[in-house]
Amino acid sequence: MVLPPVEEIAALFELAIMGDLRGIAKRAAQLEQMNQDWIPFASHLRQLAKGFKEKQILEFIKQ
């Protein structure tokens, strides 16, 4: 799985800490459009956000 740059990960982490699941889903959709290599990462993130899996999102981003 190809990860986006550190800046994007940091922004996602901030959204996750705030519990902004809608913001995470929106950011993930933007990542998918920015680079096709990030689609698996962003898609997984969006699925977690849709399922309201805040703790799992934090763990996924920390990895």
PDB file of N, CA, C and O in Angstrom:
ATOM      1  N   MET A   1       0.848  -1.175   0.000  1.00  0.00           N
ATOM      2  CA  MET A   1       0.000   0.000   0.000  1.00  0.00           C
ATOM      3  C   MET A   1       0.896   1.241   0.000  1.00  0.00           C
ATOM      4  O   MET A   1       1.790   1.378   0.835  1.00  0.00           O
ATOM      5  N   VAL A   2       0.640   2.128  -0.939  1.00  0.00           N
ATOM      6  CA  VAL A   2       1.410   3.366  -1.048  1.00  0.00           C
ATOM      7  C   VAL A   2       0.756   4.425  -0.165  1.00  0.00           C
ATOM      8  O   VAL A   2      -0.448   4.667  -0.250  1.00  0.00           O
ATOM      9  N   LEU A   3       1.557   5.039   0.669  1.00  0.00           N
ATOM     10  CA  LEU A   3       1.043   6.049   1.590  1.00  0.00           C
ATOM     11  C   LEU A   3       1.236   7.452   1.029  1.00  0.00           C
ATOM     12  O   LEU A   3       2.208   7.727   0.326  1.00  0.00           O
ATOM     13  N   PRO A   4       0.290   8.335   1.353  1.00  0.00           N
ATOM     14  CA  PRO A   4       0.466   9.737   0.957  1.00  0.00           C
ATOM     15  C   PRO A   4       1.596  10.376   1.764  1.00  0.00           C
ATOM     16  O   PRO A   4       2.099   9.767   2.709  1.00  0.00           O
ATOM     17  N   PRO A   5       1.999  11.590   1.405  1.00  0.00           N
ATOM     18  CA  PRO A   5       3.091  12.267   2.122  1.00  0.00           C
ATOM     19  C   PRO A   5       2.760  12.501   3.601  1.00  0.00           C
ATOM     20  O   PRO A   5       1.600  12.475   4.012  1.00  0.00           O
ATOM     21  N   VAL A   6       3.795  12.723   4.363  1.00  0.00           N
ATOM     22  CA  VAL A   6       3.672  12.921   5.808  1.00  0.00           C
ATOM     23  C   VAL A   6       2.688  14.048   6.141  1.00  0.00           C
ATOM     24  O   VAL A   6       1.942  13.958   7.116  1.00  0.00           O
ATOM     25  N   GLU A   7       2.692  15.094   5.334  1.00  0.00           N
ATOM     26  CA  GLU A   7       1.795  16.229   5.602  1.00  0.00           C
ATOM     27  C   GLU A   7       0.329  15.791   5.558  1.00  0.00           C
ATOM     28  O   GLU A   7      -0.481  16.211   6.384  1.00  0.00           O
ATOM     29  N   GLU A   8       0.003  14.941   4.579  1.00  0.00           N
ATOM     30  CA  GLU A   8      -1.375  14.444   4.456  1.00  0.00           C
ATOM     31  C   GLU A   8      -1.723  13.534   5.633  1.00  0.00           C
ATOM     32  O   GLU A   8      -2.827  13.600   6.174  1.00  0.00           O
ATOM     33  N   ILE A   9      -0.786  12.696   6.019  1.00  0.00           N
ATOM     34  CA  ILE A   9      -1.013  11.799   7.159  1.00  0.00           C
ATOM     35  C   ILE A   9      -1.246  12.630   8.417  1.00  0.00           C
ATOM     36  O   ILE A   9      -2.140  12.324   9.206  1.00  0.00           O
ATOM     37  N   ALA A  10      -0.451  13.672   8.606  1.00  0.00           N
ATOM     38  CA  ALA A  10      -0.599  14.539   9.781  1.00  0.00           C
ATOM     39  C   ALA A  10      -1.967  15.212   9.790  1.00  0.00           C
ATOM     40  O   ALA A  10      -2.605  15.305  10.838  1.00  0.00           O
ATOM     41  N   ALA A  11      -2.418  15.679   8.633  1.00  0.00           N
ATOM     42  CA  ALA A  11      -3.733  16.325   8.546  1.00  0.00           C
ATOM     43  C   ALA A  11      -4.840  15.323   8.878  1.00  0.00           C
ATOM     44  O   ALA A  11      -5.796  15.657   9.578  1.00  0.00           O
ATOM     45  N   LEU A  12      -4.708  14.112   8.378  1.00  0.00           N
ATOM     46  CA  LEU A  12      -5.694  13.065   8.683  1.00  0.00           C
ATOM     47  C   LEU A  12      -5.692  12.719  10.160  1.00  0.00           C
ATOM     48  O   LEU A  12      -6.744  12.490  10.758  1.00  0.00           O
ATOM     49  N   PHE A  13      -4.507  12.683  10.740  1.00  0.00           N
ATOM     50  CA  PHE A  13      -4.389  12.376  12.165  1.00  0.00           C
ATOM     51  C   PHE A  13      -5.097  13.442  13.002  1.00  0.00           C
ATOM     52  O   PHE A  13      -5.797  13.123  13.963  1.00  0.00           O
ATOM     53  N   GLU A  14      -4.909  14.711  12.628  1.00  0.00           N
ATOM     54  CA  GLU A  14      -5.590  15.802  13.343  1.00  0.00           C
ATOM     55  C   GLU A  14      -7.103  15.656  13.246  1.00  0.00           C
ATOM     56  O   GLU A  14      -7.811  15.823  14.238  1.00  0.00           O
ATOM     57  N   LEU A  15      -7.593  15.347  12.060  1.00  0.00           N
ATOM     58  CA  LEU A  15      -9.035  15.149  11.878  1.00  0.00           C
ATOM     59  C   LEU A  15      -9.531  13.978  12.732  1.00  0.00           C
ATOM     60  O   LEU A  15     -10.609  14.041  13.322  1.00  0.00           O
ATOM     61  N   ALA A  16      -8.734  12.917  12.788  1.00  0.00           N
ATOM     62  CA  ALA A  16      -9.119  11.738  13.571  1.00  0.00           C
ATOM     63  C   ALA A  16      -9.164  12.067  15.060  1.00  0.00           C
ATOM     64  O   ALA A  16     -10.071  11.619  15.762  1.00  0.00           O
ATOM     65  N   ILE A  17      -8.212  12.831  15.541  1.00  0.00           N
ATOM     66  CA  ILE A  17      -8.191  13.207  16.957  1.00  0.00           C
ATOM     67  C   ILE A  17      -9.410  14.053  17.306  1.00  0.00           C
ATOM     68  O   ILE A  17      -9.962  13.939  18.401  1.00  0.00           O
ATOM     69  N   MET A  18      -9.828  14.908  16.364  1.00  0.00           N
ATOM     70  CA  MET A  18     -11.009  15.740  16.590  1.00  0.00           C
ATOM     71  C   MET A  18     -12.306  14.950  16.419  1.00  0.00           C
ATOM     72  O   MET A  18     -13.383  15.422  16.783  1.00  0.00           O
ATOM     73  N   GLY A  19     -12.193  13.745  15.862  1.00  0.00           N
ATOM     74  CA  GLY A  19     -13.394  12.937  15.630  1.00  0.00           C
ATOM     75  C   GLY A  19     -14.186  13.404  14.419  1.00  0.00           C
ATOM     76  O   GLY A  19     -15.384  13.139  14.315  1.00  0.00           O
ATOM     77  N   ASP A  20     -13.521  14.095  13.508  1.00  0.00           N
ATOM     78  CA  ASP A  20     -14.184  14.627  12.311  1.00  0.00           C
ATOM     79  C   ASP A  20     -14.220  13.559  11.212  1.00  0.00           C
ATOM     80  O   ASP A  20     -13.415  13.580  10.281  1.00  0.00           O
ATOM     81  N   LEU A  21     -15.161  12.637  11.342  1.00  0.00           N
ATOM     82  CA  LEU A  21     -15.252  11.539  10.379  1.00  0.00           C
ATOM     83  C   LEU A  21     -15.642  12.034   8.990  1.00  0.00           C
ATOM     84  O   LEU A  21     -15.170  11.501   7.986  1.00  0.00           O
ATOM     85  N   ARG A  22     -16.486  13.033   8.928  1.00  0.00           N
ATOM     86  CA  ARG A  22     -16.878  13.600   7.635  1.00  0.00           C
ATOM     87  C   ARG A  22     -15.662  14.240   6.964  1.00  0.00           C
ATOM     88  O   ARG A  22     -15.475  14.103   5.755  1.00  0.00           O
ATOM     89  N   GLY A  23     -14.845  14.931   7.741  1.00  0.00           N
ATOM     90  CA  GLY A  23     -13.629  15.541   7.209  1.00  0.00           C
ATOM     91  C   GLY A  23     -12.641  14.501   6.712  1.00  0.00           C
ATOM     92  O   GLY A  23     -11.975  14.699   5.696  1.00  0.00           O
ATOM     93  N   ILE A  24     -12.549  13.394   7.432  1.00  0.00           N
ATOM     94  CA  ILE A  24     -11.650  12.307   7.016  1.00  0.00           C
ATOM     95  C   ILE A  24     -12.126  11.717   5.693  1.00  0.00           C
ATOM     96  O   ILE A  24     -11.324  11.498   4.785  1.00  0.00           O
ATOM     97  N   ALA A  25     -13.413  11.463   5.585  1.00  0.00           N
ATOM     98  CA  ALA A  25     -13.960  10.895   4.347  1.00  0.00           C
ATOM     99  C   ALA A  25     -13.735  11.847   3.170  1.00  0.00           C
ATOM    100  O   ALA A  25     -13.401  11.410   2.069  1.00  0.00           O
ATOM    101  N   LYS A  26     -13.918  13.137   3.405  1.00  0.00           N
ATOM    102  CA  LYS A  26     -13.718  14.140   2.354  1.00  0.00           C
ATOM    103  C   LYS A  26     -12.254  14.188   1.923  1.00  0.00           C
ATOM    104  O   LYS A  26     -11.943  14.233   0.733  1.00  0.00           O
ATOM    105  N   ARG A  27     -11.365  14.179   2.911  1.00  0.00           N
ATOM    106  CA  ARG A  27      -9.921  14.228   2.622  1.00  0.00           C
ATOM    107  C   ARG A  27      -9.481  12.969   1.880  1.00  0.00           C
ATOM    108  O   ARG A  27      -8.656  13.034   0.969  1.00  0.00           O
ATOM    109  N   ALA A  28     -10.039  11.822   2.276  1.00  0.00           N
ATOM    110  CA  ALA A  28      -9.705  10.560   1.609  1.00  0.00           C
ATOM    111  C   ALA A  28     -10.141  10.601   0.144  1.00  0.00           C
ATOM    112  O   ALA A  28      -9.413  10.135  -0.733  1.00  0.00           O
ATOM    113  N   ALA A  29     -11.313  11.151  -0.122  1.00  0.00           N
ATOM    114  CA  ALA A  29     -11.786  11.267  -1.504  1.00  0.00           C
ATOM    115  C   ALA A  29     -10.853  12.167  -2.313  1.00  0.00           C
ATOM    116  O   ALA A  29     -10.587  11.898  -3.484  1.00  0.00           O
ATOM    117  N   GLN A  30     -10.359  13.229  -1.688  1.00  0.00           N
ATOM    118  CA  GLN A  30      -9.415  14.123  -2.370  1.00  0.00           C
ATOM    119  C   GLN A  30      -8.113  13.392  -2.684  1.00  0.00           C
ATOM    120  O   GLN A  30      -7.538  13.568  -3.758  1.00  0.00           O
ATOM    121  N   LEU A  31      -7.654  12.573  -1.740  1.00  0.00           N
ATOM    122  CA  LEU A  31      -6.424  11.816  -1.959  1.00  0.00           C
ATOM    123  C   LEU A  31      -6.573  10.867  -3.143  1.00  0.00           C
ATOM    124  O   LEU A  31      -5.647  10.705  -3.938  1.00  0.00           O
ATOM    125  N   GLU A  32      -7.743  10.243  -3.254  1.00  0.00           N
ATOM    126  CA  GLU A  32      -7.985   9.321  -4.364  1.00  0.00           C
ATOM    127  C   GLU A  32      -7.883  10.042  -5.707  1.00  0.00           C
ATOM    128  O   GLU A  32      -7.410   9.472  -6.689  1.00  0.00           O
ATOM    129  N   GLN A  33      -8.325  11.287  -5.743  1.00  0.00           N
ATOM    130  CA  GLN A  33      -8.274  12.056  -6.986  1.00  0.00           C
ATOM    131  C   GLN A  33      -6.871  12.589  -7.273  1.00  0.00           C
ATOM    132  O   GLN A  33      -6.499  12.775  -8.432  1.00  0.00           O
ATOM    133  N   MET A  34      -6.100  12.834  -6.223  1.00  0.00           N
ATOM    134  CA  MET A  34      -4.761  13.404  -6.385  1.00  0.00           C
ATOM    135  C   MET A  34      -3.760  12.405  -6.954  1.00  0.00           C
ATOM    136  O   MET A  34      -2.909  12.764  -7.766  1.00  0.00           O
ATOM    137  N   ASN A  35      -3.866  11.146  -6.523  1.00  0.00           N
ATOM    138  CA  ASN A  35      -2.878  10.158  -6.927  1.00  0.00           C
ATOM    139  C   ASN A  35      -3.499   8.766  -6.874  1.00  0.00           C
ATOM    140  O   ASN A  35      -3.973   8.333  -5.824  1.00  0.00           O
ATOM    141  N   GLN A  36      -3.496   8.078  -7.990  1.00  0.00           N
ATOM    142  CA  GLN A  36      -4.127   6.755  -8.036  1.00  0.00           C
ATOM    143  C   GLN A  36      -3.425   5.735  -7.138  1.00  0.00           C
ATOM    144  O   GLN A  36      -4.035   4.755  -6.712  1.00  0.00           O
ATOM    145  N   ASP A  37      -2.159   5.965  -6.858  1.00  0.00           N
ATOM    146  CA  ASP A  37      -1.422   5.047  -5.983  1.00  0.00           C
ATOM    147  C   ASP A  37      -1.965   5.067  -4.558  1.00  0.00           C
ATOM    148  O   ASP A  37      -1.783   4.111  -3.805  1.00  0.00           O
ATOM    149  N   TRP A  38      -2.633   6.161  -4.192  1.00  0.00           N
ATOM    150  CA  TRP A  38      -3.152   6.301  -2.826  1.00  0.00           C
ATOM    151  C   TRP A  38      -4.558   5.738  -2.665  1.00  0.00           C
ATOM    152  O   TRP A  38      -5.094   5.732  -1.557  1.00  0.00           O
ATOM    153  N   ILE A  39      -5.164   5.265  -3.752  1.00  0.00           N
ATOM    154  CA  ILE A  39      -6.556   4.801  -3.691  1.00  0.00           C
ATOM    155  C   ILE A  39      -6.762   3.688  -2.651  1.00  0.00           C
ATOM    156  O   ILE A  39      -7.724   3.770  -1.886  1.00  0.00           O
ATOM    157  N   PRO A  40      -5.918   2.663  -2.583  1.00  0.00           N
ATOM    158  CA  PRO A  40      -6.160   1.630  -1.559  1.00  0.00           C
ATOM    159  C   PRO A  40      -6.145   2.193  -0.132  1.00  0.00           C
ATOM    160  O   PRO A  40      -6.988   1.830   0.688  1.00  0.00           O
ATOM    161  N   PHE A  41      -5.193   3.073   0.160  1.00  0.00           N
ATOM    162  CA  PHE A  41      -5.107   3.699   1.478  1.00  0.00           C
ATOM    163  C   PHE A  41      -6.355   4.534   1.746  1.00  0.00           C
ATOM    164  O   PHE A  41      -6.995   4.386   2.788  1.00  0.00           O
ATOM    165  N   ALA A  42      -6.698   5.405   0.810  1.00  0.00           N
ATOM    166  CA  ALA A  42      -7.835   6.316   0.986  1.00  0.00           C
ATOM    167  C   ALA A  42      -9.152   5.561   1.045  1.00  0.00           C
ATOM    168  O   ALA A  42     -10.041   5.921   1.817  1.00  0.00           O
ATOM    169  N   SER A  43      -9.284   4.531   0.248  1.00  0.00           N
ATOM    170  CA  SER A  43     -10.516   3.746   0.235  1.00  0.00           C
ATOM    171  C   SER A  43     -10.736   3.063   1.590  1.00  0.00           C
ATOM    172  O   SER A  43     -11.846   3.060   2.122  1.00  0.00           O
ATOM    173  N   HIS A  44      -9.674   2.491   2.129  1.00  0.00           N
ATOM    174  CA  HIS A  44      -9.772   1.844   3.439  1.00  0.00           C
ATOM    175  C   HIS A  44     -10.146   2.871   4.511  1.00  0.00           C
ATOM    176  O   HIS A  44     -10.970   2.599   5.385  1.00  0.00           O
ATOM    177  N   LEU A  45      -9.548   4.015   4.433  1.00  0.00           N
ATOM    178  CA  LEU A  45      -9.828   5.088   5.385  1.00  0.00           C
ATOM    179  C   LEU A  45     -11.291   5.530   5.302  1.00  0.00           C
ATOM    180  O   LEU A  45     -11.937   5.749   6.326  1.00  0.00           O
ATOM    181  N   ARG A  46     -11.801   5.656   4.094  1.00  0.00           N
ATOM    182  CA  ARG A  46     -13.204   6.058   3.928  1.00  0.00           C
ATOM    183  C   ARG A  46     -14.150   4.995   4.481  1.00  0.00           C
ATOM    184  O   ARG A  46     -15.172   5.327   5.082  1.00  0.00           O
ATOM    185  N   GLN A  47     -13.818   3.734   4.283  1.00  0.00           N
ATOM    186  CA  GLN A  47     -14.665   2.658   4.817  1.00  0.00           C
ATOM    187  C   GLN A  47     -14.702   2.712   6.343  1.00  0.00           C
ATOM    188  O   GLN A  47     -15.758   2.523   6.947  1.00  0.00           O
ATOM    189  N   LEU A  48     -13.566   2.967   6.957  1.00  0.00           N
ATOM    190  CA  LEU A  48     -13.525   3.094   8.411  1.00  0.00           C
ATOM    191  C   LEU A  48     -14.355   4.290   8.874  1.00  0.00           C
ATOM    192  O   LEU A  48     -15.064   4.208   9.877  1.00  0.00           O
ATOM    193  N   ALA A  49     -14.265   5.387   8.150  1.00  0.00           N
ATOM    194  CA  ALA A  49     -15.018   6.592   8.514  1.00  0.00           C
ATOM    195  C   ALA A  49     -16.521   6.341   8.378  1.00  0.00           C
ATOM    196  O   ALA A  49     -17.304   6.771   9.225  1.00  0.00           O
ATOM    197  N   LYS A  50     -16.918   5.650   7.321  1.00  0.00           N
ATOM    198  CA  LYS A  50     -18.339   5.336   7.125  1.00  0.00           C
ATOM    199  C   LYS A  50     -18.869   4.463   8.254  1.00  0.00           C
ATOM    200  O   LYS A  50     -20.036   4.566   8.633  1.00  0.00           O
ATOM    201  N   GLY A  51     -18.005   3.604   8.789  1.00  0.00           N
ATOM    202  CA  GLY A  51     -18.402   2.704   9.872  1.00  0.00           C
ATOM    203  C   GLY A  51     -18.216   3.312  11.254  1.00  0.00           C
ATOM    204  O   GLY A  51     -18.385   2.631  12.265  1.00  0.00           O
ATOM    205  N   PHE A  52     -17.863   4.611  11.297  1.00  0.00           N
ATOM    206  CA  PHE A  52     -17.662   5.309  12.573  1.00  0.00           C
ATOM    207  C   PHE A  52     -16.630   4.602  13.453  1.00  0.00           C
ATOM    208  O   PHE A  52     -16.816   4.491  14.665  1.00  0.00           O
ATOM    209  N   LYS A  53     -15.561   4.134  12.851  1.00  0.00           N
ATOM    210  CA  LYS A  53     -14.507   3.388  13.550  1.00  0.00           C
ATOM    211  C   LYS A  53     -13.367   4.332  13.927  1.00  0.00           C
ATOM    212  O   LYS A  53     -12.266   4.234  13.385  1.00  0.00           O
ATOM    213  N   GLU A  54     -13.636   5.243  14.854  1.00  0.00           N
ATOM    214  CA  GLU A  54     -12.642   6.261  15.203  1.00  0.00           C
ATOM    215  C   GLU A  54     -11.339   5.670  15.724  1.00  0.00           C
ATOM    216  O   GLU A  54     -10.263   6.092  15.301  1.00  0.00           O
ATOM    217  N   LYS A  55     -11.413   4.715  16.622  1.00  0.00           N
ATOM    218  CA  LYS A  55     -10.184   4.127  17.177  1.00  0.00           C
ATOM    219  C   LYS A  55      -9.394   3.399  16.093  1.00  0.00           C
ATOM    220  O   LYS A  55      -8.166   3.478  16.055  1.00  0.00           O
ATOM    221  N   GLN A  56     -10.096   2.695  15.220  1.00  0.00           N
ATOM    222  CA  GLN A  56      -9.404   1.980  14.147  1.00  0.00           C
ATOM    223  C   GLN A  56      -8.760   2.961  13.169  1.00  0.00           C
ATOM    224  O   GLN A  56      -7.688   2.685  12.632  1.00  0.00           O
ATOM    225  N   ILE A  57      -9.400   4.093  12.939  1.00  0.00           N
ATOM    226  CA  ILE A  57      -8.819   5.116  12.060  1.00  0.00           C
ATOM    227  C   ILE A  57      -7.515   5.626  12.665  1.00  0.00           C
ATOM    228  O   ILE A  57      -6.506   5.738  11.968  1.00  0.00           O
ATOM    229  N   LEU A  58      -7.536   5.934  13.951  1.00  0.00           N
ATOM    230  CA  LEU A  58      -6.309   6.409  14.605  1.00  0.00           C
ATOM    231  C   LEU A  58      -5.197   5.382  14.505  1.00  0.00           C
ATOM    232  O   LEU A  58      -4.052   5.729  14.217  1.00  0.00           O
ATOM    233  N   GLU A  59      -5.524   4.127  14.740  1.00  0.00           N
ATOM    234  CA  GLU A  59      -4.509   3.063  14.666  1.00  0.00           C
ATOM    235  C   GLU A  59      -3.972   2.914  13.240  1.00  0.00           C
ATOM    236  O   GLU A  59      -2.768   2.761  13.033  1.00  0.00           O
ATOM    237  N   PHE A  60      -4.873   2.960  12.269  1.00  0.00           N
ATOM    238  CA  PHE A  60      -4.481   2.828  10.858  1.00  0.00           C
ATOM    239  C   PHE A  60      -3.541   3.958  10.457  1.00  0.00           C
ATOM    240  O   PHE A  60      -2.532   3.726   9.791  1.00  0.00           O
ATOM    241  N   ILE A  61      -3.870   5.171  10.860  1.00  0.00           N
ATOM    242  CA  ILE A  61      -3.041   6.332  10.499  1.00  0.00           C
ATOM    243  C   ILE A  61      -1.696   6.281  11.215  1.00  0.00           C
ATOM    244  O   ILE A  61      -0.676   6.653  10.635  1.00  0.00           O
ATOM    245  N   LYS A  62      -1.681   5.833  12.453  1.00  0.00           N
ATOM    246  CA  LYS A  62      -0.416   5.746  13.204  1.00  0.00           C
ATOM    247  C   LYS A  62       0.556   4.782  12.538  1.00  0.00           C
ATOM    248  O   LYS A  62       1.767   4.995  12.596  1.00  0.00           O
ATOM    249  N   GLN A  63       0.056   3.734  11.912  1.00  0.00           N
ATOM    250  CA  GLN A  63       0.912   2.750  11.270  1.00  0.00           C
ATOM    251  C   GLN A  63       1.636   3.388  10.112  1.00  0.00           C
ATOM    252  O   GLN A  63       2.416   2.724   9.430  1.00  0.00           O
TER     253      GLN A  63
END
